Amino acid sequence: MAIELPDDLIELERSAWAQIQAGALTPETAAAVHARVTEVAIAAGENRYEVERALKAMVRHPGSE
């Protein structure tokens, strides 16, 4: 079963990934992504690490799943 990822979480991760690639990830961006992943996982009854894995795969490797 695929994990449903809300658009706002995807956009947060895209922002974080762009910052990572530029060598400029801020603690605020990292904390925002982490907090939102946790919220989504709790709301969905999913493991936080699985939500994060699915999110990173979607943003960093589109089309691989």
PDB file with one MODEL, atoms N, CA, C and O in Angstrom:
MODEL        1
ATOM      1  N   MET A   1       0.847  -1.191   0.000  1.00  0.00           N
ATOM      2  CA  MET A   1       0.000   0.000   0.000  1.00  0.00           C
ATOM      3  C   MET A   1       0.887   1.246   0.000  1.00  0.00           C
ATOM      4  O   MET A   1       1.813   1.353   0.803  1.00  0.00           O
ATOM      5  N   ALA A   2       0.607   2.156  -0.876  1.00  0.00           N
ATOM      6  CA  ALA A   2       1.391   3.385  -0.992  1.00  0.00           C
ATOM      7  C   ALA A   2       0.992   4.361   0.110  1.00  0.00           C
ATOM      8  O   ALA A   2      -0.171   4.437   0.506  1.00  0.00           O
ATOM      9  N   ILE A   3       1.969   5.091   0.585  1.00  0.00           N
ATOM     10  CA  ILE A   3       1.729   6.109   1.603  1.00  0.00           C
ATOM     11  C   ILE A   3       1.291   7.383   0.896  1.00  0.00           C
ATOM     12  O   ILE A   3       1.945   7.838  -0.043  1.00  0.00           O
ATOM     13  N   GLU A   4       0.176   7.958   1.353  1.00  0.00           N
ATOM     14  CA  GLU A   4      -0.317   9.215   0.790  1.00  0.00           C
ATOM     15  C   GLU A   4       0.492  10.374   1.372  1.00  0.00           C
ATOM     16  O   GLU A   4       0.526  10.567   2.587  1.00  0.00           O
ATOM     17  N   LEU A   5       1.135  11.134   0.506  1.00  0.00           N
ATOM     18  CA  LEU A   5       1.946  12.263   0.942  1.00  0.00           C
ATOM     19  C   LEU A   5       1.261  13.565   0.544  1.00  0.00           C
ATOM     20  O   LEU A   5       0.996  13.788  -0.638  1.00  0.00           O
ATOM     21  N   PRO A   6       0.971  14.431   1.522  1.00  0.00           N
ATOM     22  CA  PRO A   6       0.306  15.691   1.192  1.00  0.00           C
ATOM     23  C   PRO A   6       1.222  16.630   0.403  1.00  0.00           C
ATOM     24  O   PRO A   6       2.446  16.589   0.528  1.00  0.00           O
ATOM     25  N   ASP A   7       0.597  17.463  -0.402  1.00  0.00           N
ATOM     26  CA  ASP A   7       1.342  18.385  -1.264  1.00  0.00           C
ATOM     27  C   ASP A   7       2.286  19.296  -0.484  1.00  0.00           C
ATOM     28  O   ASP A   7       3.401  19.564  -0.931  1.00  0.00           O
ATOM     29  N   ASP A   8       1.844  19.774   0.684  1.00  0.00           N
ATOM     30  CA  ASP A   8       2.709  20.683   1.445  1.00  0.00           C
ATOM     31  C   ASP A   8       3.979  19.988   1.910  1.00  0.00           C
ATOM     32  O   ASP A   8       5.038  20.613   1.966  1.00  0.00           O
ATOM     33  N   LEU A   9       3.890  18.703   2.244  1.00  0.00           N
ATOM     34  CA  LEU A   9       5.075  17.950   2.660  1.00  0.00           C
ATOM     35  C   LEU A   9       6.015  17.748   1.474  1.00  0.00           C
ATOM     36  O   LEU A   9       7.232  17.863   1.617  1.00  0.00           O
ATOM     37  N   ILE A  10       5.461  17.452   0.329  1.00  0.00           N
ATOM     38  CA  ILE A  10       6.280  17.275  -0.871  1.00  0.00           C
ATOM     39  C   ILE A  10       7.017  18.568  -1.203  1.00  0.00           C
ATOM     40  O   ILE A  10       8.202  18.541  -1.535  1.00  0.00           O
ATOM     41  N   GLU A  11       6.325  19.691  -1.115  1.00  0.00           N
ATOM     42  CA  GLU A  11       6.964  20.987  -1.389  1.00  0.00           C
ATOM     43  C   GLU A  11       8.065  21.301  -0.379  1.00  0.00           C
ATOM     44  O   GLU A  11       9.115  21.827  -0.746  1.00  0.00           O
ATOM     45  N   LEU A  12       7.825  20.977   0.897  1.00  0.00           N
ATOM     46  CA  LEU A  12       8.867  21.175   1.910  1.00  0.00           C
ATOM     47  C   LEU A  12      10.113  20.361   1.570  1.00  0.00           C
ATOM     48  O   LEU A  12      11.233  20.866   1.652  1.00  0.00           O
ATOM     49  N   GLU A  13       9.913  19.105   1.189  1.00  0.00           N
ATOM     50  CA  GLU A  13      11.054  18.247   0.858  1.00  0.00           C
ATOM     51  C   GLU A  13      11.756  18.735  -0.403  1.00  0.00           C
ATOM     52  O   GLU A  13      12.983  18.677  -0.488  1.00  0.00           O
ATOM     53  N   ARG A  14      11.002  19.209  -1.371  1.00  0.00           N
ATOM     54  CA  ARG A  14      11.635  19.760  -2.583  1.00  0.00           C
ATOM     55  C   ARG A  14      12.514  20.956  -2.238  1.00  0.00           C
ATOM     56  O   ARG A  14      13.611  21.107  -2.776  1.00  0.00           O
ATOM     57  N   SER A  15      12.031  21.798  -1.344  1.00  0.00           N
ATOM     58  CA  SER A  15      12.816  22.948  -0.892  1.00  0.00           C
ATOM     59  C   SER A  15      14.082  22.485  -0.173  1.00  0.00           C
ATOM     60  O   SER A  15      15.171  23.002  -0.424  1.00  0.00           O
ATOM     61  N   ALA A  16      13.931  21.512   0.719  1.00  0.00           N
ATOM     62  CA  ALA A  16      15.086  20.982   1.442  1.00  0.00           C
ATOM     63  C   ALA A  16      16.090  20.350   0.481  1.00  0.00           C
ATOM     64  O   ALA A  16      17.297  20.550   0.620  1.00  0.00           O
ATOM     65  N   TRP A  17      15.598  19.596  -0.482  1.00  0.00           N
ATOM     66  CA  TRP A  17      16.486  18.924  -1.450  1.00  0.00           C
ATOM     67  C   TRP A  17      17.244  19.959  -2.281  1.00  0.00           C
ATOM     68  O   TRP A  17      18.433  19.784  -2.549  1.00  0.00           O
ATOM     69  N   ALA A  18      16.579  21.017  -2.685  1.00  0.00           N
ATOM     70  CA  ALA A  18      17.260  22.087  -3.436  1.00  0.00           C
ATOM     71  C   ALA A  18      18.335  22.734  -2.574  1.00  0.00           C
ATOM     72  O   ALA A  18      19.427  23.032  -3.056  1.00  0.00           O
ATOM     73  N   GLN A  19      18.027  22.953  -1.300  1.00  0.00           N
ATOM     74  CA  GLN A  19      19.028  23.522  -0.398  1.00  0.00           C
ATOM     75  C   GLN A  19      20.204  22.567  -0.196  1.00  0.00           C
ATOM     76  O   GLN A  19      21.355  23.002  -0.161  1.00  0.00           O
ATOM     77  N   ILE A  20      19.928  21.287  -0.064  1.00  0.00           N
ATOM     78  CA  ILE A  20      20.994  20.288   0.084  1.00  0.00           C
ATOM     79  C   ILE A  20      21.904  20.313  -1.138  1.00  0.00           C
ATOM     80  O   ILE A  20      23.128  20.326  -1.008  1.00  0.00           O
ATOM     81  N   GLN A  21      21.307  20.320  -2.319  1.00  0.00           N
ATOM     82  CA  GLN A  21      22.103  20.323  -3.544  1.00  0.00           C
ATOM     83  C   GLN A  21      22.938  21.583  -3.676  1.00  0.00           C
ATOM     84  O   GLN A  21      24.008  21.558  -4.283  1.00  0.00           O
ATOM     85  N   ALA A  22      22.458  22.686  -3.112  1.00  0.00           N
ATOM     86  CA  ALA A  22      23.198  23.946  -3.161  1.00  0.00           C
ATOM     87  C   ALA A  22      24.176  24.075  -1.995  1.00  0.00           C
ATOM     88  O   ALA A  22      24.914  25.056  -1.907  1.00  0.00           O
ATOM     89  N   GLY A  23      24.182  23.092  -1.108  1.00  0.00           N
ATOM     90  CA  GLY A  23      25.050  23.148   0.063  1.00  0.00           C
ATOM     91  C   GLY A  23      24.602  24.186   1.069  1.00  0.00           C
ATOM     92  O   GLY A  23      25.423  24.757   1.787  1.00  0.00           O
ATOM     93  N   ALA A  24      23.297  24.434   1.127  1.00  0.00           N
ATOM     94  CA  ALA A  24      22.794  25.515   1.965  1.00  0.00           C
ATOM     95  C   ALA A  24      21.569  25.117   2.798  1.00  0.00           C
ATOM     96  O   ALA A  24      20.721  25.961   3.087  1.00  0.00           O
ATOM     97  N   LEU A  25      21.473  23.845   3.183  1.00  0.00           N
ATOM     98  CA  LEU A  25      20.328  23.422   3.988  1.00  0.00           C
ATOM     99  C   LEU A  25      20.370  24.127   5.339  1.00  0.00           C
ATOM    100  O   LEU A  25      21.383  24.099   6.038  1.00  0.00           O
ATOM    101  N   THR A  26      19.261  24.755   5.691  1.00  0.00           N
ATOM    102  CA  THR A  26      19.191  25.455   6.970  1.00  0.00           C
ATOM    103  C   THR A  26      18.584  24.543   8.038  1.00  0.00           C
ATOM    104  O   THR A  26      17.798  23.651   7.718  1.00  0.00           O
ATOM    105  N   PRO A  27      18.938  24.759   9.282  1.00  0.00           N
ATOM    106  CA  PRO A  27      18.326  23.983  10.362  1.00  0.00           C
ATOM    107  C   PRO A  27      16.804  24.165  10.401  1.00  0.00           C
ATOM    108  O   PRO A  27      16.076  23.233  10.743  1.00  0.00           O
ATOM    109  N   GLU A  28      16.334  25.342  10.057  1.00  0.00           N
ATOM    110  CA  GLU A  28      14.897  25.603  10.060  1.00  0.00           C
ATOM    111  C   GLU A  28      14.164  24.756   9.018  1.00  0.00           C
ATOM    112  O   GLU A  28      13.095  24.210   9.290  1.00  0.00           O
ATOM    113  N   THR A  29      14.744  24.655   7.841  1.00  0.00           N
ATOM    114  CA  THR A  29      14.120  23.835   6.800  1.00  0.00           C
ATOM    115  C   THR A  29      14.138  22.367   7.197  1.00  0.00           C
ATOM    116  O   THR A  29      13.132  21.671   7.055  1.00  0.00           O
ATOM    117  N   ALA A  30      15.269  21.896   7.690  1.00  0.00           N
ATOM    118  CA  ALA A  30      15.383  20.496   8.113  1.00  0.00           C
ATOM    119  C   ALA A  30      14.377  20.185   9.224  1.00  0.00           C
ATOM    120  O   ALA A  30      13.727  19.139   9.199  1.00  0.00           O
ATOM    121  N   ALA A  31      14.250  21.079  10.183  1.00  0.00           N
ATOM    122  CA  ALA A  31      13.312  20.877  11.291  1.00  0.00           C
ATOM    123  C   ALA A  31      11.868  20.892  10.809  1.00  0.00           C
ATOM    124  O   ALA A  31      11.044  20.121  11.301  1.00  0.00           O
ATOM    125  N   ALA A  32      11.553  21.755   9.857  1.00  0.00           N
ATOM    126  CA  ALA A  32      10.196  21.832   9.321  1.00  0.00           C
ATOM    127  C   ALA A  32       9.816  20.535   8.612  1.00  0.00           C
ATOM    128  O   ALA A  32       8.706  20.032   8.783  1.00  0.00           O
ATOM    129  N   VAL A  33      10.737  19.997   7.818  1.00  0.00           N
ATOM    130  CA  VAL A  33      10.471  18.731   7.126  1.00  0.00           C
ATOM    131  C   VAL A  33      10.283  17.618   8.145  1.00  0.00           C
ATOM    132  O   VAL A  33       9.328  16.847   8.055  1.00  0.00           O
ATOM    133  N   HIS A  34      11.176  17.533   9.102  1.00  0.00           N
ATOM    134  CA  HIS A  34      11.111  16.488  10.125  1.00  0.00           C
ATOM    135  C   HIS A  34       9.786  16.545  10.889  1.00  0.00           C
ATOM    136  O   HIS A  34       9.140  15.519  11.100  1.00  0.00           O
ATOM    137  N   ALA A  35       9.392  17.744  11.297  1.00  0.00           N
ATOM    138  CA  ALA A  35       8.147  17.899  12.047  1.00  0.00           C
ATOM    139  C   ALA A  35       6.939  17.498  11.213  1.00  0.00           C
ATOM    140  O   ALA A  35       6.036  16.826  11.711  1.00  0.00           O
ATOM    141  N   ARG A  36       6.918  17.902   9.956  1.00  0.00           N
ATOM    142  CA  ARG A  36       5.769  17.592   9.094  1.00  0.00           C
ATOM    143  C   ARG A  36       5.711  16.102   8.772  1.00  0.00           C
ATOM    144  O   ARG A  36       4.626  15.523   8.715  1.00  0.00           O
ATOM    145  N   VAL A  37       6.871  15.476   8.559  1.00  0.00           N
ATOM    146  CA  VAL A  37       6.899  14.023   8.332  1.00  0.00           C
ATOM    147  C   VAL A  37       6.296  13.316   9.539  1.00  0.00           C
ATOM    148  O   VAL A  37       5.490  12.398   9.389  1.00  0.00           O
ATOM    149  N   THR A  38       6.685  13.740  10.723  1.00  0.00           N
ATOM    150  CA  THR A  38       6.164  13.135  11.946  1.00  0.00           C
ATOM    151  C   THR A  38       4.657  13.313  12.046  1.00  0.00           C
ATOM    152  O   THR A  38       3.949  12.367  12.389  1.00  0.00           O
ATOM    153  N   GLU A  39       4.150  14.513  11.751  1.00  0.00           N
ATOM    154  CA  GLU A  39       2.708  14.771  11.781  1.00  0.00           C
ATOM    155  C   GLU A  39       1.957  13.870  10.810  1.00  0.00           C
ATOM    156  O   GLU A  39       0.931  13.284  11.154  1.00  0.00           O
ATOM    157  N   VAL A  40       2.475  13.768   9.609  1.00  0.00           N
ATOM    158  CA  VAL A  40       1.828  12.945   8.575  1.00  0.00           C
ATOM    159  C   VAL A  40       1.836  11.477   8.996  1.00  0.00           C
ATOM    160  O   VAL A  40       0.829  10.787   8.843  1.00  0.00           O
ATOM    161  N   ALA A  41       2.942  11.003   9.513  1.00  0.00           N
ATOM    162  CA  ALA A  41       3.040   9.606   9.942  1.00  0.00           C
ATOM    163  C   ALA A  41       2.040   9.297  11.049  1.00  0.00           C
ATOM    164  O   ALA A  41       1.358   8.273  11.008  1.00  0.00           O
ATOM    165  N   ILE A  42       1.956  10.174  12.030  1.00  0.00           N
ATOM    166  CA  ILE A  42       1.008   9.961  13.134  1.00  0.00           C
ATOM    167  C   ILE A  42      -0.419   9.959  12.612  1.00  0.00           C
ATOM    168  O   ILE A  42      -1.206   9.077  12.958  1.00  0.00           O
ATOM    169  N   ALA A  43      -0.759  10.932  11.787  1.00  0.00           N
ATOM    170  CA  ALA A  43      -2.124  11.035  11.256  1.00  0.00           C
ATOM    171  C   ALA A  43      -2.500   9.823  10.405  1.00  0.00           C
ATOM    172  O   ALA A  43      -3.656   9.400  10.399  1.00  0.00           O
ATOM    173  N   ALA A  44      -1.531   9.271   9.694  1.00  0.00           N
ATOM    174  CA  ALA A  44      -1.794   8.139   8.802  1.00  0.00           C
ATOM    175  C   ALA A  44      -1.617   6.788   9.496  1.00  0.00           C
ATOM    176  O   ALA A  44      -1.958   5.749   8.932  1.00  0.00           O
ATOM    177  N   GLY A  45      -1.088   6.804  10.715  1.00  0.00           N
ATOM    178  CA  GLY A  45      -0.825   5.543  11.408  1.00  0.00           C
ATOM    179  C   GLY A  45       0.318   4.772  10.776  1.00  0.00           C
ATOM    180  O   GLY A  45       0.339   3.541  10.805  1.00  0.00           O
ATOM    181  N   GLU A  46       1.265   5.495  10.209  1.00  0.00           N
ATOM    182  CA  GLU A  46       2.410   4.888   9.520  1.00  0.00           C
ATOM    183  C   GLU A  46       3.686   5.097  10.336  1.00  0.00           C
ATOM    184  O   GLU A  46       3.746   5.965  11.206  1.00  0.00           O
ATOM    185  N   ASN A  47       4.686   4.298  10.044  1.00  0.00           N
ATOM    186  CA  ASN A  47       6.007   4.460  10.627  1.00  0.00           C
ATOM    187  C   ASN A  47       6.641   5.721  10.040  1.00  0.00           C
ATOM    188  O   ASN A  47       6.635   5.904   8.823  1.00  0.00           O
ATOM    189  N   ARG A  48       7.190   6.595  10.895  1.00  0.00           N
ATOM    190  CA  ARG A  48       7.778   7.853  10.438  1.00  0.00           C
ATOM    191  C   ARG A  48       8.900   7.613   9.431  1.00  0.00           C
ATOM    192  O   ARG A  48       9.041   8.365   8.467  1.00  0.00           O
ATOM    193  N   TYR A  49       9.681   6.590   9.646  1.00  0.00           N
ATOM    194  CA  TYR A  49      10.800   6.309   8.743  1.00  0.00           C
ATOM    195  C   TYR A  49      10.318   5.872   7.362  1.00  0.00           C
ATOM    196  O   TYR A  49      10.960   6.165   6.353  1.00  0.00           O
ATOM    197  N   GLU A  50       9.198   5.178   7.324  1.00  0.00           N
ATOM    198  CA  GLU A  50       8.638   4.765   6.033  1.00  0.00           C
ATOM    199  C   GLU A  50       8.062   5.958   5.283  1.00  0.00           C
ATOM    200  O   GLU A  50       8.168   6.038   4.059  1.00  0.00           O
ATOM    201  N   VAL A  51       7.454   6.882   6.014  1.00  0.00           N
ATOM    202  CA  VAL A  51       6.944   8.101   5.377  1.00  0.00           C
ATOM    203  C   VAL A  51       8.112   8.883   4.797  1.00  0.00           C
ATOM    204  O   VAL A  51       8.050   9.344   3.658  1.00  0.00           O
ATOM    205  N   GLU A  52       9.172   9.032   5.576  1.00  0.00           N
ATOM    206  CA  GLU A  52      10.344   9.773   5.096  1.00  0.00           C
ATOM    207  C   GLU A  52      10.986   9.083   3.891  1.00  0.00           C
ATOM    208  O   GLU A  52      11.403   9.748   2.944  1.00  0.00           O
ATOM    209  N   ARG A  53      11.065   7.761   3.927  1.00  0.00           N
ATOM    210  CA  ARG A  53      11.633   7.008   2.802  1.00  0.00           C
ATOM    211  C   ARG A  53      10.821   7.243   1.531  1.00  0.00           C
ATOM    212  O   ARG A  53      11.379   7.500   0.465  1.00  0.00           O
ATOM    213  N   ALA A  54       9.498   7.151   1.656  1.00  0.00           N
ATOM    214  CA  ALA A  54       8.631   7.358   0.496  1.00  0.00           C
ATOM    215  C   ALA A  54       8.755   8.787  -0.033  1.00  0.00           C
ATOM    216  O   ALA A  54       8.786   9.011  -1.243  1.00  0.00           O
ATOM    217  N   LEU A  55       8.825   9.737   0.875  1.00  0.00           N
ATOM    218  CA  LEU A  55       8.958  11.139   0.493  1.00  0.00           C
ATOM    219  C   LEU A  55      10.258  11.392  -0.260  1.00  0.00           C
ATOM    220  O   LEU A  55      10.254  12.016  -1.321  1.00  0.00           O
ATOM    221  N   LYS A  56      11.361  10.910   0.286  1.00  0.00           N
ATOM    222  CA  LYS A  56      12.664  11.134  -0.361  1.00  0.00           C
ATOM    223  C   LYS A  56      12.718  10.432  -1.716  1.00  0.00           C
ATOM    224  O   LYS A  56      13.266  10.977  -2.675  1.00  0.00           O
ATOM    225  N   ALA A  57      12.159   9.240  -1.801  1.00  0.00           N
ATOM    226  CA  ALA A  57      12.137   8.537  -3.085  1.00  0.00           C
ATOM    227  C   ALA A  57      11.354   9.329  -4.115  1.00  0.00           C
ATOM    228  O   ALA A  57      11.773   9.440  -5.267  1.00  0.00           O
ATOM    229  N   MET A  58      10.216   9.880  -3.707  1.00  0.00           N
ATOM    230  CA  MET A  58       9.373  10.644  -4.637  1.00  0.00           C
ATOM    231  C   MET A  58      10.075  11.894  -5.127  1.00  0.00           C
ATOM    232  O   MET A  58      10.029  12.209  -6.316  1.00  0.00           O
ATOM    233  N   VAL A  59      10.730  12.615  -4.212  1.00  0.00           N
ATOM    234  CA  VAL A  59      11.334  13.896  -4.563  1.00  0.00           C
ATOM    235  C   VAL A  59      12.698  13.720  -5.233  1.00  0.00           C
ATOM    236  O   VAL A  59      13.008  14.399  -6.212  1.00  0.00           O
ATOM    237  N   ARG A  60      13.492  12.824  -4.710  1.00  0.00           N
ATOM    238  CA  ARG A  60      14.877  12.689  -5.183  1.00  0.00           C
ATOM    239  C   ARG A  60      15.044  11.727  -6.344  1.00  0.00           C
ATOM    240  O   ARG A  60      16.014  11.821  -7.096  1.00  0.00           O
ATOM    241  N   HIS A  61      14.110  10.806  -6.495  1.00  0.00           N
ATOM    242  CA  HIS A  61      14.188   9.796  -7.561  1.00  0.00           C
ATOM    243  C   HIS A  61      12.827   9.628  -8.226  1.00  0.00           C
ATOM    244  O   HIS A  61      12.260   8.536  -8.213  1.00  0.00           O
ATOM    245  N   PRO A  62      12.299  10.705  -8.809  1.00  0.00           N
ATOM    246  CA  PRO A  62      10.958  10.598  -9.408  1.00  0.00           C
ATOM    247  C   PRO A  62      10.921   9.545 -10.519  1.00  0.00           C
ATOM    248  O   PRO A  62      11.845   9.430 -11.325  1.00  0.00           O
ATOM    249  N   GLY A  63       9.840   8.794 -10.534  1.00  0.00           N
ATOM    250  CA  GLY A  63       9.670   7.779 -11.569  1.00  0.00           C
ATOM    251  C   GLY A  63      10.331   6.454 -11.259  1.00  0.00           C
ATOM    252  O   GLY A  63      10.238   5.523 -12.059  1.00  0.00           O
ATOM    253  N   SER A  64      11.002   6.340 -10.111  1.00  0.00           N
ATOM    254  CA  SER A  64      11.696   5.086  -9.797  1.00  0.00           C
ATOM    255  C   SER A  64      10.788   4.081  -9.126  1.00  0.00           C
ATOM    256  O   SER A  64      11.130   2.901  -9.046  1.00  0.00           O
ATOM    257  N   GLU A  65       9.613   4.529  -8.633  1.00  0.00           N
ATOM    258  CA  GLU A  65       8.720   3.591  -7.972  1.00  0.00           C
ATOM    259  C   GLU A  65       7.523   3.279  -8.819  1.00  0.00           C
ATOM    260  O   GLU A  65       6.663   2.500  -8.410  1.00  0.00           O
TER     261      GLU A  65
ENDMDL
END
